Amino acid sequence: MKIFRSLEESPVVTSFETLDYKKWSTGFYVKVKALLHDGSTLSLREYYDPDNRDYFFHWQDSSGNILCR
């Protein structure tokens, strides 16, 4: 899946954990938490099927302050 490949190849991602992943014939749902080199974390969720797409991104620094949402 492209999202996992992008995280694995990213020069700023130290590690990531797949918290949930479901795939079906017409779509998928994924929830991931990534640790970045500067100590910040990126949480993401994405749901996709041909009729609907929904996503969420949350980036916070090592102290828990929101950088972008």
PyMOL Python script that loads the backbone (N, CA, C, O; Angstrom):
from pymol import cmd

cmd.read_pdbstr("""\
ATOM      1  N   MET A   1       0.845  -1.171   0.000  1.00  0.00           N
ATOM      2  CA  MET A   1       0.000   0.000   0.000  1.00  0.00           C
ATOM      3  C   MET A   1       0.894   1.239   0.000  1.00  0.00           C
ATOM      4  O   MET A   1       1.919   1.273   0.681  1.00  0.00           O
ATOM      5  N   LYS A   2       0.511   2.229  -0.747  1.00  0.00           N
ATOM      6  CA  LYS A   2       1.339   3.417  -0.956  1.00  0.00           C
ATOM      7  C   LYS A   2       1.660   4.164   0.347  1.00  0.00           C
ATOM      8  O   LYS A   2       2.783   4.640   0.517  1.00  0.00           O
ATOM      9  N   ILE A   3       0.707   4.271   1.254  1.00  0.00           N
ATOM     10  CA  ILE A   3       0.955   5.000   2.502  1.00  0.00           C
ATOM     11  C   ILE A   3       2.071   4.346   3.315  1.00  0.00           C
ATOM     12  O   ILE A   3       2.913   5.047   3.876  1.00  0.00           O
ATOM     13  N   PHE A   4       2.090   3.020   3.387  1.00  0.00           N
ATOM     14  CA  PHE A   4       3.139   2.324   4.135  1.00  0.00           C
ATOM     15  C   PHE A   4       4.503   2.490   3.456  1.00  0.00           C
ATOM     16  O   PHE A   4       5.514   2.699   4.127  1.00  0.00           O
ATOM     17  N   ARG A   5       4.524   2.398   2.153  1.00  0.00           N
ATOM     18  CA  ARG A   5       5.773   2.577   1.402  1.00  0.00           C
ATOM     19  C   ARG A   5       6.314   4.000   1.608  1.00  0.00           C
ATOM     20  O   ARG A   5       7.517   4.193   1.779  1.00  0.00           O
ATOM     21  N   SER A   6       5.419   4.984   1.589  1.00  0.00           N
ATOM     22  CA  SER A   6       5.844   6.375   1.789  1.00  0.00           C
ATOM     23  C   SER A   6       6.446   6.574   3.178  1.00  0.00           C
ATOM     24  O   SER A   6       7.460   7.259   3.321  1.00  0.00           O
ATOM     25  N   LEU A   7       5.830   5.981   4.200  1.00  0.00           N
ATOM     26  CA  LEU A   7       6.368   6.092   5.559  1.00  0.00           C
ATOM     27  C   LEU A   7       7.715   5.393   5.679  1.00  0.00           C
ATOM     28  O   LEU A   7       8.636   5.925   6.298  1.00  0.00           O
ATOM     29  N   GLU A   8       7.837   4.210   5.092  1.00  0.00           N
ATOM     30  CA  GLU A   8       9.097   3.459   5.149  1.00  0.00           C
ATOM     31  C   GLU A   8      10.242   4.193   4.458  1.00  0.00           C
ATOM     32  O   GLU A   8      11.385   4.124   4.909  1.00  0.00           O
ATOM     33  N   GLU A   9       9.941   4.896   3.363  1.00  0.00           N
ATOM     34  CA  GLU A   9      10.970   5.567   2.570  1.00  0.00           C
ATOM     35  C   GLU A   9      11.230   7.011   2.986  1.00  0.00           C
ATOM     36  O   GLU A   9      12.178   7.630   2.503  1.00  0.00           O
ATOM     37  N   SER A  10      10.404   7.555   3.873  1.00  0.00           N
ATOM     38  CA  SER A  10      10.535   8.956   4.260  1.00  0.00           C
ATOM     39  C   SER A  10      11.812   9.198   5.068  1.00  0.00           C
ATOM     40  O   SER A  10      12.104   8.445   5.997  1.00  0.00           O
ATOM     41  N   PRO A  11      12.567  10.228   4.728  1.00  0.00           N
ATOM     42  CA  PRO A  11      13.782  10.533   5.484  1.00  0.00           C
ATOM     43  C   PRO A  11      13.491  11.169   6.851  1.00  0.00           C
ATOM     44  O   PRO A  11      14.402  11.271   7.672  1.00  0.00           O
ATOM     45  N   VAL A  12      12.253  11.597   7.120  1.00  0.00           N
ATOM     46  CA  VAL A  12      11.932  12.234   8.397  1.00  0.00           C
ATOM     47  C   VAL A  12      11.219  11.295   9.371  1.00  0.00           C
ATOM     48  O   VAL A  12      11.028  11.657  10.533  1.00  0.00           O
ATOM     49  N   VAL A  13      10.826  10.115   8.935  1.00  0.00           N
ATOM     50  CA  VAL A  13      10.124   9.163   9.797  1.00  0.00           C
ATOM     51  C   VAL A  13      11.132   8.202  10.431  1.00  0.00           C
ATOM     52  O   VAL A  13      11.849   7.487   9.732  1.00  0.00           O
ATOM     53  N   THR A  14      11.175   8.198  11.768  1.00  0.00           N
ATOM     54  CA  THR A  14      12.043   7.291  12.502  1.00  0.00           C
ATOM     55  C   THR A  14      11.423   5.900  12.563  1.00  0.00           C
ATOM     56  O   THR A  14      12.089   4.897  12.308  1.00  0.00           O
ATOM     57  N   SER A  15      10.137   5.856  12.904  1.00  0.00           N
ATOM     58  CA  SER A  15       9.411   4.592  12.984  1.00  0.00           C
ATOM     59  C   SER A  15       7.917   4.885  12.888  1.00  0.00           C
ATOM     60  O   SER A  15       7.485   6.028  13.034  1.00  0.00           O
ATOM     61  N   PHE A  16       7.141   3.840  12.640  1.00  0.00           N
ATOM     62  CA  PHE A  16       5.690   3.998  12.655  1.00  0.00           C
ATOM     63  C   PHE A  16       5.036   2.707  13.089  1.00  0.00           C
ATOM     64  O   PHE A  16       5.597   1.619  12.958  1.00  0.00           O
ATOM     65  N   GLU A  17       3.819   2.862  13.617  1.00  0.00           N
ATOM     66  CA  GLU A  17       3.042   1.726  14.105  1.00  0.00           C
ATOM     67  C   GLU A  17       1.679   1.754  13.426  1.00  0.00           C
ATOM     68  O   GLU A  17       1.005   2.784  13.414  1.00  0.00           O
ATOM     69  N   THR A  18       1.282   0.637  12.871  1.00  0.00           N
ATOM     70  CA  THR A  18      -0.045   0.508  12.290  1.00  0.00           C
ATOM     71  C   THR A  18      -0.994   0.099  13.409  1.00  0.00           C
ATOM     72  O   THR A  18      -0.905  -1.013  13.930  1.00  0.00           O
ATOM     73  N   LEU A  19      -1.898   0.996  13.776  1.00  0.00           N
ATOM     74  CA  LEU A  19      -2.825   0.746  14.878  1.00  0.00           C
ATOM     75  C   LEU A  19      -4.058  -0.023  14.418  1.00  0.00           C
ATOM     76  O   LEU A  19      -4.643  -0.782  15.191  1.00  0.00           O
ATOM     77  N   ASP A  20      -4.451   0.170  13.171  1.00  0.00           N
ATOM     78  CA  ASP A  20      -5.593  -0.545  12.606  1.00  0.00           C
ATOM     79  C   ASP A  20      -5.465  -0.531  11.087  1.00  0.00           C
ATOM     80  O   ASP A  20      -5.038   0.463  10.499  1.00  0.00           O
ATOM     81  N   TYR A  21      -5.831  -1.621  10.472  1.00  0.00           N
ATOM     82  CA  TYR A  21      -5.802  -1.706   9.008  1.00  0.00           C
ATOM     83  C   TYR A  21      -6.828  -2.730   8.560  1.00  0.00           C
ATOM     84  O   TYR A  21      -6.807  -3.889   8.976  1.00  0.00           O
ATOM     85  N   LYS A  22      -7.715  -2.278   7.712  1.00  0.00           N
ATOM     86  CA  LYS A  22      -8.725  -3.159   7.135  1.00  0.00           C
ATOM     87  C   LYS A  22      -8.763  -2.890   5.636  1.00  0.00           C
ATOM     88  O   LYS A  22      -8.736  -1.738   5.204  1.00  0.00           O
ATOM     89  N   LYS A  23      -8.826  -3.945   4.857  1.00  0.00           N
ATOM     90  CA  LYS A  23      -8.897  -3.802   3.404  1.00  0.00           C
ATOM     91  C   LYS A  23     -10.014  -4.707   2.900  1.00  0.00           C
ATOM     92  O   LYS A  23     -10.169  -5.838   3.362  1.00  0.00           O
ATOM     93  N   TRP A  24     -10.777  -4.205   1.960  1.00  0.00           N
ATOM     94  CA  TRP A  24     -11.824  -4.987   1.321  1.00  0.00           C
ATOM     95  C   TRP A  24     -11.736  -4.763  -0.173  1.00  0.00           C
ATOM     96  O   TRP A  24     -10.909  -3.971  -0.624  1.00  0.00           O
ATOM     97  N   SER A  25     -12.552  -5.427  -0.940  1.00  0.00           N
ATOM     98  CA  SER A  25     -12.395  -5.423  -2.400  1.00  0.00           C
ATOM     99  C   SER A  25     -12.478  -4.028  -3.016  1.00  0.00           C
ATOM    100  O   SER A  25     -11.880  -3.790  -4.065  1.00  0.00           O
ATOM    101  N   THR A  26     -13.204  -3.100  -2.389  1.00  0.00           N
ATOM    102  CA  THR A  26     -13.378  -1.782  -2.989  1.00  0.00           C
ATOM    103  C   THR A  26     -12.767  -0.641  -2.181  1.00  0.00           C
ATOM    104  O   THR A  26     -12.941   0.522  -2.546  1.00  0.00           O
ATOM    105  N   GLY A  27     -12.057  -0.942  -1.096  1.00  0.00           N
ATOM    106  CA  GLY A  27     -11.505   0.156  -0.307  1.00  0.00           C
ATOM    107  C   GLY A  27     -10.678  -0.307   0.871  1.00  0.00           C
ATOM    108  O   GLY A  27     -10.289  -1.471   0.966  1.00  0.00           O
ATOM    109  N   PHE A  28     -10.415   0.644   1.780  1.00  0.00           N
ATOM    110  CA  PHE A  28      -9.581   0.341   2.941  1.00  0.00           C
ATOM    111  C   PHE A  28      -9.816   1.360   4.054  1.00  0.00           C
ATOM    112  O   PHE A  28     -10.396   2.424   3.840  1.00  0.00           O
ATOM    113  N   TYR A  29      -9.345   0.995   5.251  1.00  0.00           N
ATOM    114  CA  TYR A  29      -9.285   1.884   6.410  1.00  0.00           C
ATOM    115  C   TYR A  29      -7.919   1.657   7.052  1.00  0.00           C
ATOM    116  O   TYR A  29      -7.505   0.514   7.248  1.00  0.00           O
ATOM    117  N   VAL A  30      -7.224   2.736   7.377  1.00  0.00           N
ATOM    118  CA  VAL A  30      -5.915   2.614   8.011  1.00  0.00           C
ATOM    119  C   VAL A  30      -5.777   3.680   9.099  1.00  0.00           C
ATOM    120  O   VAL A  30      -6.245   4.808   8.948  1.00  0.00           O
ATOM    121  N   LYS A  31      -5.127   3.297  10.195  1.00  0.00           N
ATOM    122  CA  LYS A  31      -4.826   4.211  11.295  1.00  0.00           C
ATOM    123  C   LYS A  31      -3.366   3.971  11.677  1.00  0.00           C
ATOM    124  O   LYS A  31      -2.978   2.846  11.992  1.00  0.00           O
ATOM    125  N   VAL A  32      -2.552   5.041  11.647  1.00  0.00           N
ATOM    126  CA  VAL A  32      -1.111   4.931  11.847  1.00  0.00           C
ATOM    127  C   VAL A  32      -0.623   6.037  12.778  1.00  0.00           C
ATOM    128  O   VAL A  32      -1.160   7.145  12.785  1.00  0.00           O
ATOM    129  N   LYS A  33       0.403   5.716  13.562  1.00  0.00           N
ATOM    130  CA  LYS A  33       1.097   6.717  14.370  1.00  0.00           C
ATOM    131  C   LYS A  33       2.576   6.637  14.008  1.00  0.00           C
ATOM    132  O   LYS A  33       3.179   5.567  14.081  1.00  0.00           O
ATOM    133  N   ALA A  34       3.161   7.772  13.616  1.00  0.00           N
ATOM    134  CA  ALA A  34       4.558   7.815  13.195  1.00  0.00           C
ATOM    135  C   ALA A  34       5.363   8.724  14.114  1.00  0.00           C
ATOM    136  O   ALA A  34       4.903   9.794  14.514  1.00  0.00           O
ATOM    137  N   LEU A  35       6.566   8.281  14.439  1.00  0.00           N
ATOM    138  CA  LEU A  35       7.519   9.084  15.204  1.00  0.00           C
ATOM    139  C   LEU A  35       8.482   9.715  14.200  1.00  0.00           C
ATOM    140  O   LEU A  35       9.066   9.024  13.365  1.00  0.00           O
ATOM    141  N   LEU A  36       8.639  11.039  14.292  1.00  0.00           N
ATOM    142  CA  LEU A  36       9.508  11.758  13.364  1.00  0.00           C
ATOM    143  C   LEU A  36      10.858  12.042  14.016  1.00  0.00           C
ATOM    144  O   LEU A  36      10.981  11.989  15.240  1.00  0.00           O
ATOM    145  N   HIS A  37      11.867  12.341  13.205  1.00  0.00           N
ATOM    146  CA  HIS A  37      13.239  12.529  13.689  1.00  0.00           C
ATOM    147  C   HIS A  37      13.379  13.622  14.746  1.00  0.00           C
ATOM    148  O   HIS A  37      14.254  13.541  15.608  1.00  0.00           O
ATOM    149  N   ASP A  38      12.533  14.633  14.687  1.00  0.00           N
ATOM    150  CA  ASP A  38      12.640  15.722  15.672  1.00  0.00           C
ATOM    151  C   ASP A  38      11.906  15.404  16.975  1.00  0.00           C
ATOM    152  O   ASP A  38      11.825  16.260  17.856  1.00  0.00           O
ATOM    153  N   GLY A  39      11.371  14.191  17.114  1.00  0.00           N
ATOM    154  CA  GLY A  39      10.666  13.798  18.327  1.00  0.00           C
ATOM    155  C   GLY A  39       9.168  14.047  18.282  1.00  0.00           C
ATOM    156  O   GLY A  39       8.446  13.654  19.198  1.00  0.00           O
ATOM    157  N   SER A  40       8.696  14.695  17.230  1.00  0.00           N
ATOM    158  CA  SER A  40       7.266  14.933  17.090  1.00  0.00           C
ATOM    159  C   SER A  40       6.571  13.663  16.577  1.00  0.00           C
ATOM    160  O   SER A  40       7.220  12.739  16.087  1.00  0.00           O
ATOM    161  N   THR A  41       5.249  13.641  16.699  1.00  0.00           N
ATOM    162  CA  THR A  41       4.483  12.490  16.225  1.00  0.00           C
ATOM    163  C   THR A  41       3.406  12.937  15.247  1.00  0.00           C
ATOM    164  O   THR A  41       2.857  14.034  15.351  1.00  0.00           O
ATOM    165  N   LEU A  42       3.124  12.063  14.306  1.00  0.00           N
ATOM    166  CA  LEU A  42       2.083  12.288  13.313  1.00  0.00           C
ATOM    167  C   LEU A  42       1.104  11.131  13.411  1.00  0.00           C
ATOM    168  O   LEU A  42       1.480   9.972  13.236  1.00  0.00           O
ATOM    169  N   SER A  43      -0.152  11.450  13.693  1.00  0.00           N
ATOM    170  CA  SER A  43      -1.210  10.452  13.714  1.00  0.00           C
ATOM    171  C   SER A  43      -2.059  10.662  12.473  1.00  0.00           C
ATOM    172  O   SER A  43      -2.371  11.796  12.108  1.00  0.00           O
ATOM    173  N   LEU A  44      -2.429   9.572  11.830  1.00  0.00           N
ATOM    174  CA  LEU A  44      -3.264   9.700  10.646  1.00  0.00           C
ATOM    175  C   LEU A  44      -4.260   8.563  10.556  1.00  0.00           C
ATOM    176  O   LEU A  44      -4.006   7.445  11.002  1.00  0.00           O
ATOM    177  N   ARG A  45      -5.403   8.882   9.965  1.00  0.00           N
ATOM    178  CA  ARG A  45      -6.432   7.894   9.652  1.00  0.00           C
ATOM    179  C   ARG A  45      -6.932   8.197   8.258  1.00  0.00           C
ATOM    180  O   ARG A  45      -7.058   9.358   7.868  1.00  0.00           O
ATOM    181  N   GLU A  46      -7.217   7.148   7.512  1.00  0.00           N
ATOM    182  CA  GLU A  46      -7.811   7.340   6.200  1.00  0.00           C
ATOM    183  C   GLU A  46      -8.799   6.218   5.928  1.00  0.00           C
ATOM    184  O   GLU A  46      -8.521   5.044   6.172  1.00  0.00           O
ATOM    185  N   TYR A  47      -9.957   6.608   5.418  1.00  0.00           N
ATOM    186  CA  TYR A  47     -10.987   5.671   4.990  1.00  0.00           C
ATOM    187  C   TYR A  47     -11.246   5.944   3.520  1.00  0.00           C
ATOM    188  O   TYR A  47     -11.406   7.097   3.118  1.00  0.00           O
ATOM    189  N   TYR A  48     -11.286   4.897   2.722  1.00  0.00           N
ATOM    190  CA  TYR A  48     -11.543   5.089   1.298  1.00  0.00           C
ATOM    191  C   TYR A  48     -12.412   3.954   0.761  1.00  0.00           C
ATOM    192  O   TYR A  48     -12.164   2.781   1.040  1.00  0.00           O
ATOM    193  N   ASP A  49     -13.411   4.312   0.004  1.00  0.00           N
ATOM    194  CA  ASP A  49     -14.136   3.403  -0.877  1.00  0.00           C
ATOM    195  C   ASP A  49     -14.591   4.247  -2.069  1.00  0.00           C
ATOM    196  O   ASP A  49     -14.476   5.472  -2.013  1.00  0.00           O
ATOM    197  N   PRO A  50     -15.097   3.648  -3.135  1.00  0.00           N
ATOM    198  CA  PRO A  50     -15.428   4.425  -4.336  1.00  0.00           C
ATOM    199  C   PRO A  50     -16.420   5.571  -4.115  1.00  0.00           C
ATOM    200  O   PRO A  50     -16.431   6.533  -4.883  1.00  0.00           O
ATOM    201  N   ASP A  51     -17.246   5.479  -3.082  1.00  0.00           N
ATOM    202  CA  ASP A  51     -18.258   6.510  -2.840  1.00  0.00           C
ATOM    203  C   ASP A  51     -17.890   7.499  -1.739  1.00  0.00           C
ATOM    204  O   ASP A  51     -18.585   8.497  -1.551  1.00  0.00           O
ATOM    205  N   ASN A  52     -16.818   7.238  -1.017  1.00  0.00           N
ATOM    206  CA  ASN A  52     -16.504   8.082   0.130  1.00  0.00           C
ATOM    207  C   ASN A  52     -14.999   8.046   0.430  1.00  0.00           C
ATOM    208  O   ASN A  52     -14.341   7.014   0.303  1.00  0.00           O
ATOM    209  N   ARG A  53     -14.491   9.198   0.826  1.00  0.00           N
ATOM    210  CA  ARG A  53     -13.109   9.286   1.301  1.00  0.00           C
ATOM    211  C   ARG A  53     -13.093  10.235   2.482  1.00  0.00           C
ATOM    212  O   ARG A  53     -13.643  11.334   2.411  1.00  0.00           O
ATOM    213  N   ASP A  54     -12.467   9.816   3.563  1.00  0.00           N
ATOM    214  CA  ASP A  54     -12.362  10.632   4.758  1.00  0.00           C
ATOM    215  C   ASP A  54     -10.964  10.445   5.329  1.00  0.00           C
ATOM    216  O   ASP A  54     -10.428   9.337   5.307  1.00  0.00           O
ATOM    217  N   TYR A  55     -10.371  11.515   5.838  1.00  0.00           N
ATOM    218  CA  TYR A  55      -9.025  11.406   6.391  1.00  0.00           C
ATOM    219  C   TYR A  55      -8.841  12.381   7.539  1.00  0.00           C
ATOM    220  O   TYR A  55      -9.583  13.354   7.677  1.00  0.00           O
ATOM    221  N   PHE A  56      -7.829  12.100   8.367  1.00  0.00           N
ATOM    222  CA  PHE A  56      -7.515  12.889   9.552  1.00  0.00           C
ATOM    223  C   PHE A  56      -6.008  12.861   9.740  1.00  0.00           C
ATOM    224  O   PHE A  56      -5.387  11.799   9.682  1.00  0.00           O
ATOM    225  N   PHE A  57      -5.420  14.036   9.967  1.00  0.00           N
ATOM    226  CA  PHE A  57      -3.994  14.139  10.262  1.00  0.00           C
ATOM    227  C   PHE A  57      -3.827  15.000  11.509  1.00  0.00           C
ATOM    228  O   PHE A  57      -4.487  16.029  11.651  1.00  0.00           O
ATOM    229  N   HIS A  58      -2.949  14.580  12.404  1.00  0.00           N
ATOM    230  CA  HIS A  58      -2.699  15.308  13.646  1.00  0.00           C
ATOM    231  C   HIS A  58      -1.199  15.229  13.919  1.00  0.00           C
ATOM    232  O   HIS A  58      -0.647  14.141  14.081  1.00  0.00           O
ATOM    233  N   TRP A  59      -0.540  16.396  13.970  1.00  0.00           N
ATOM    234  CA  TRP A  59       0.903  16.460  14.183  1.00  0.00           C
ATOM    235  C   TRP A  59       1.154  17.219  15.474  1.00  0.00           C
ATOM    236  O   TRP A  59       0.654  18.329  15.652  1.00  0.00           O
ATOM    237  N   GLN A  60       1.930  16.624  16.380  1.00  0.00           N
ATOM    238  CA  GLN A  60       2.240  17.312  17.636  1.00  0.00           C
ATOM    239  C   GLN A  60       3.707  17.152  17.985  1.00  0.00           C
ATOM    240  O   GLN A  60       4.352  16.170  17.618  1.00  0.00           O
ATOM    241  N   ASP A  61       4.223  18.149  18.707  1.00  0.00           N
ATOM    242  CA  ASP A  61       5.631  18.108  19.102  1.00  0.00           C
ATOM    243  C   ASP A  61       5.827  17.129  20.259  1.00  0.00           C
ATOM    244  O   ASP A  61       4.868  16.525  20.740  1.00  0.00           O
ATOM    245  N   SER A  62       7.064  16.979  20.696  1.00  0.00           N
ATOM    246  CA  SER A  62       7.387  16.001  21.737  1.00  0.00           C
ATOM    247  C   SER A  62       6.769  16.348  23.089  1.00  0.00           C
ATOM    248  O   SER A  62       6.688  15.487  23.965  1.00  0.00           O
ATOM    249  N   SER A  63       6.330  17.601  23.276  1.00  0.00           N
ATOM    250  CA  SER A  63       5.671  18.018  24.515  1.00  0.00           C
ATOM    251  C   SER A  63       4.145  17.862  24.441  1.00  0.00           C
ATOM    252  O   SER A  63       3.445  18.100  25.425  1.00  0.00           O
ATOM    253  N   GLY A  64       3.643  17.466  23.283  1.00  0.00           N
ATOM    254  CA  GLY A  64       2.197  17.276  23.114  1.00  0.00           C
ATOM    255  C   GLY A  64       1.472  18.485  22.560  1.00  0.00           C
ATOM    256  O   GLY A  64       0.246  18.473  22.454  1.00  0.00           O
ATOM    257  N   ASN A  65       2.212  19.539  22.201  1.00  0.00           N
ATOM    258  CA  ASN A  65       1.592  20.723  21.611  1.00  0.00           C
ATOM    259  C   ASN A  65       1.224  20.464  20.157  1.00  0.00           C
ATOM    260  O   ASN A  65       2.024  19.914  19.400  1.00  0.00           O
ATOM    261  N   ILE A  66       0.036  20.852  19.773  1.00  0.00           N
ATOM    262  CA  ILE A  66      -0.424  20.658  18.398  1.00  0.00           C
ATOM    263  C   ILE A  66       0.339  21.576  17.447  1.00  0.00           C
ATOM    264  O   ILE A  66       0.396  22.788  17.655  1.00  0.00           O
ATOM    265  N   LEU A  67       0.925  20.990  16.401  1.00  0.00           N
ATOM    266  CA  LEU A  67       1.612  21.761  15.379  1.00  0.00           C
ATOM    267  C   LEU A  67       0.693  22.000  14.184  1.00  0.00           C
ATOM    268  O   LEU A  67       0.702  23.076  13.587  1.00  0.00           O
ATOM    269  N   CYS A  68      -0.093  20.994  13.847  1.00  0.00           N
ATOM    270  CA  CYS A  68      -0.997  21.099  12.699  1.00  0.00           C
ATOM    271  C   CYS A  68      -2.077  20.037  12.853  1.00  0.00           C
ATOM    272  O   CYS A  68      -1.815  18.913  13.281  1.00  0.00           O
ATOM    273  N   ARG A  69      -3.277  20.417  12.498  1.00  0.00           N
ATOM    274  CA  ARG A  69      -4.383  19.463  12.561  1.00  0.00           C
ATOM    275  C   ARG A  69      -5.350  19.760  11.448  1.00  0.00           C
ATOM    276  O   ARG A  69      -6.363  19.075  11.311  1.00  0.00           O
TER     277      ARG A  69
END
""", "prot")
cmd.dss("prot")
cmd.show_as("cartoon", "prot")
cmd.util.cbc("prot")
cmd.orient("prot")
